[in-house]
Amino acid sequence: MTNFVDYSGLVTSKRRSARKNPFTVASLRLTFSGSKPAVYQELGDARQEWVDWSISDPAFADQADHIGRRWDSLHAEKSDGPMVGYGTLRMFLAEANALDVLPPDQESAAADFEGEDDPDYDTNEEPAAPQPMLWDTNKVNQMLDHAEAQLLDGGAPIYQTGGRIVHPVRTERHSSDEEAVRRPAGALTIQDVSPTRLELYMNDKVRFVSAIPNPNKSDKPSIVKHTAPLKLAQQYIARSDQWNLPTLNGIIETPTLRSDGTLLTAPGYDAASGLLLDMAGTVFPKIPDRPSHEEGVAGLAALLSPFQGFPFEADGPNGKSASRSVMLAAVLTALVRRTLRAAPLHGVSAPTPGTGKTLAIQVVSLIAMGREATAMSQGANKEEDEKRLFSALLQGDLLLTIDNVTRAIGGDALCSIMTERT
């Protein structure tokens, strides 16, 4: 029989559609309903609900970032100037002899666009080129501010965490069996952004120009592109006390719960939780905000079904098993681990080899991440164990399997990982 023990108190080892675009229809309903511009400010808090609703349609499942930006464009706080109100819109339409586009009432607005494509909505459209800044070595701080702003506006996938600048990276190959910490191909990790990598991000997203004297027109110098040098990236990294990069609290690969109990289902960075959800293109079924009792029972059965063939020890009435419950707890823990301050370390043992200890852990990992868990073997001593543990911690692994344990697991490093927020 296989025993699964829960060491409580410890932490986990660690629509562009062919028919119409609902976002555009709803936007037009807001624009032409006669509401004041303040409606955009009031609706800003509903951003996540709108994104979640929009991506529930398979046709828009991979467009969360774009839908979010479209929503933000209606938000008064995002505007650099005064908002255009209904009266101004009507004036422009009147000047263009186009008042007939106005719907007779709000309720009919969506119907007016039934079967119509939105020519202004193009997920492949090129964004406007960022405004350049004149290169001036006497204005280093201003150039660093400019670079950071355009890195963020340009969508560079860089974040800050624990005094480091990091970005998400998926492994390209499966680790060899000889490596101390082993990851499968496609494992999602966070890696430090080196000065050279940041230089590349800058030259991809940031625009600087230089003024070169024009021998033919002394009053009109030639404006040419100025490539951001490595030194600028080094200066930015050194200016850690002034970073305005989003703070990354963890990376996940499946929807989860935020600490307030709300659902996090939209791919990308979630400012409310500091989590980055990267589902690698996987589309999950819509999750109800308030599941019924029947849905909860069905969900429990679905989580237990992969474990049906494991020889759990029956230690309760009617064949019930505490070990099976521990494995279910491991699945639930993995799905919400990034939200929990602390979580249990799970130990798996069996009297004989070949009973499925490693396979049971991989089932947990496949549910939580869609791939096998990162694994490590014990080192020659406690100090070597600590190096391997911290290596996995710094790279953001959600699950870590310590395989083939031959001596007691312990040490200050493990205790800190188990009891401190990570």
Beta strands, then each sheet from edge to edge (+ up, - down):
strand 1: 3-7
strand 2: 133-134
strand 3: 159-161
strand 4: 164-170
strand 5: 181-182
strand 6: 188-192
strand 7: 208-212
strand 8: 222-225
strand 9: 250-252
strand 10: 256-257
strand 11: 263-264
strand 12: 268-270
strand 13: 275-277
strand 14: 345-349
strand 15: 374-377
strand 16: 400-403
sheet 1: 1+ 14-
sheet 2: 2+ 7+ 8-
sheet 3: 3+ 4- 6+
sheet 4: 5+ 15- 16-
sheet 5: 9+ 13+ 12-
sheet 6: 10+ 11-
end
